Amino acid sequence: MTRRLRVALLNDYDVVVAGLAAMLEPYKRQVRVVDVSTGRPTRRAPIDVVLYDSYGRPGLDLNRISRTVEQENIGHVAVFTFDFHHDLIADTLARGATGYLWKGLRSDELVQALQRIGAGEVVISDARPHTHPLGASEVAWPLRDRGLTARESEALALLASGLRNREIADAMFVSSDTVKTHLANVYRKLGVRNRAEAVAVALRDPGFARRRRTAGGAGRP
């Protein structure tokens, strides 16, 4: 019998790592989630692959990727993102990551990619349009329950971090006009009039709460 792949999930938001864990739950015979973390992956258990979700970050935290790659109990690191700028992929692989995966993958495709990475392959998804399997009930991101798409939620997260439109566009590898469209949709769906009111809604929502430590159980380093 093939040993289950031991996977850790890493992001700044509880709701994102919880959503990833739920996404992998139907495949627990193939993949065992040993850690969900908003800080650093646990050092207490061997980890075959760390899946680092880039949601809500301006670009990628390359130093964080390097530290994760260097952690002795971790075999491989993969990034889960919408952003497929050539230089960003090259920089990520140069830091030691061996997976660069598109966030629109179906659950079964994600599991297959993780298994290949765990077996020692370098896996890079094909760049695709910025879409997401919105019909998948297990996929979660902050304020999805208010009708925000994954990219609208991410634009709001970056706005709440203090970034201006041009900086949000750079972080999401889209145009400023696309950011304006995302934010206009956010304002309409949240019933707010401006940036300040949108940020106030985000900061009141528990899905946007960041944690300063890893999650409970195996998540404590």
PyMOL commands that set and color helices and strands:
alter all, ss='L'
color gray80, all
select helices_A, chain A and resi 14-27+62-70+86-94+107-118+144-146+150-160+165-172+176-190+195-204+206-208+217-219
alter helices_A, ss='H'
color red, helices_A
select strands_A, chain A and resi 5-10+31-37+47-53+74-81+99-102+123-124
alter strands_A, ss='S'
color yellow, strands_A
deselect
rebuild
show_as cartoon
